Amino acid sequence: MVLYPVFTELIFRTARIFAPSKSWLGTVTSENDWKHKKPHKGKVVWMHCASLGEFEMGKPILEGFLNRNPHWSGVVTFFSPSGYEPRKNYERATVHYLPVDAPSEVSKWLKYCNPTLAVFVRYDLWPNHIAGLKKFNVPTVVIGMSAPKTPWYLSPLLPLVRRTFISAVHVWGMVDDRDAATMSSAGVHSVVLGNPKFDYAASLVDTAIPEKFIRWSAAQQKPILVVGSAHETDAIVLAQSVHSAYSVWLVPHDLKEASKLSNAFNGKISNSLTEEPQNTNVLLIPEFGVLRAMYTLADAVIVGGGFGKATHNVLEATVQGKVAACGPNWQSIPENKSLVAEGLLHPAENHTHWTAYLQKALRGDFVQKEEQARNWVLAHSGACDTMIETLEQSVEL
């Protein structure tokens, strides 16, 4: 791994000069107060998450580890603002953006963070960070990893990068046997630790509903359709479907896209931040951290992302007893295949399929599956304890 460090350092030094202040690079390089703080002391577990979904997966493992080892402290990093912003005041750990994957930034970061153990949740592994952890002899564990195909950094076409990752990562913790088989075919030993998503979802049973949204719910004269983690593409397709029998509640995946969701409905939309509870055909909810509670209030659920890269976390709705619908790109998430087979998730290729789902939900066709949905999630939970034990074994606790 010779050219990559040189290339990334050059790109970083050049790009930070021209990066707009509101760009991802501008945000990450400006939110770097850690450079002016004293290094962490004592035993430190550093957990990195790409975004909010990965954090919620890793949170019970991190907290369980810290509870069992109270003399340790925690550091959490995020790649995405959608993870950092709602969790920057997380009380169990110090929270930062992941520094840019340039050698100079990685070196400064590791001297500040001073990790005794590094944990990466699901994916978002960066070569210079991994190489730095190897240089500092920090045990590194990946948890909740899915591998429908060989990750790019383990490709035989990149032998030096591949060698760095294989020698630096102590445990590749896979979701299931299929993922482990993919790693095995790539010549990498891994272990099946299970899917922490189920433990996270199980913790959401009986989620408290903010009083404001109880009043919004009471004000509606029609059943409520919650579109969770919604993207503009989801809103456009939904606007083309027959949804007039519902009060549509849109919860954006990215708050910066909120206005685009509104535009898909020609701006005829209420806003939970600026208006008092009232009967409405469409409600925009541009707020962090409320989606889990919204699913509890829903009569029908669409989980967004499926008309883009991939459907977002369906289990948050499933554990509330909801049979959800999604877009066509759902297969890359392992648990979705089982949900579809069980009749607990309804993929749609277009707006007519969503119309059919909404009509079934309106007739009450999914009511009898509520208990099945909730119990299915609970039956698959339990991976967290195994993962915590794996972390402890990695540092010989």
Order of alpha helices (4+ residues) and beta strands (2+ residues): alpha-alpha-beta-alpha-beta-alpha-beta-alpha-beta-alpha-beta-alpha-beta-alpha-beta-alpha-alpha-beta-alpha-beta-alpha-beta-beta-alpha-beta-alpha-beta-alpha-beta-alpha-alpha-alpha
